[in-house]
Amino acid sequence: MISEAQLAILLEEAYDVESDSEVNPAEARQRIAQKQAEAIAQFVQGRQTIVTGTSSDGATVAGTGIIQ
């Protein structure tokens, strides 16, 4: 799990790598997308999340869990 600040650093690094060299735009987009997906997964996975909803009988329900 990483912090929001760490996520921002990883995203910025993904852009920097591609902007510091001559690249094929299509290939660069693919590499950036992959790096973004990896960084976002690190940010989201393992976080405790509270979910609320309504049961079939209309009662409000809440649960807490970890995104795996």
N, C-alpha and C positions, 0 to 999 in steps of 0.2 A: 504494500500500500504506500502511496506517495501523497504528498501534500499538494494543494492547489499551486503553490509557488513552484514546486518541483515539476508539476505538469507543464506549467508555462515555460520553464527552462527547456524541457524536452521538446516541446513544440517549436520553440524558437531555434533550437539546435537543428531540428529537421529542416527548417527553412534555410538556415545559414549554410548548411552543407550544400544545398542545391543552388544557392545564389552565388556561391564563391567560385564557381567553375562553369565552363562551357558545358551545357547539357542538352540532351534531346528533351524537349518539353514533355512529350508523352511519357518518357521513361522517368523524368523527374517527378511528374505528378504521381506516378505509381509508387515510387520510393517514398515520397512525402506521405501519401495515404497510408502506406504500411507503417511508417514510423509513428504517425498520428494514432493509428489503431492500437499499436503496442503501448504507447504512452497512456491513452485513455483507458485501456484495459487495466494497466497498473493502478490508475487513479480510482477506478470504479470497483474492481474486484477486491473482496475482503472488507468492504465497508459495511457497517451495520446500518440497516435500513428499517424504518418504521413504515408499515403499510396499513392503511385503513380501508374499510369497505363495508358492504352491507350483506348480511347472510340472506338465505332464501326466505327466512321468515320476517325479514325487514329489520332485524336487530343490527346495530352497528358493531363491527368487529375490528380488532386491531391486532397486528402481529409484528414481531421484530425478527429480523433474520440477517444473515450475512450473505452478500452477493458472492457466489462462487464463480 
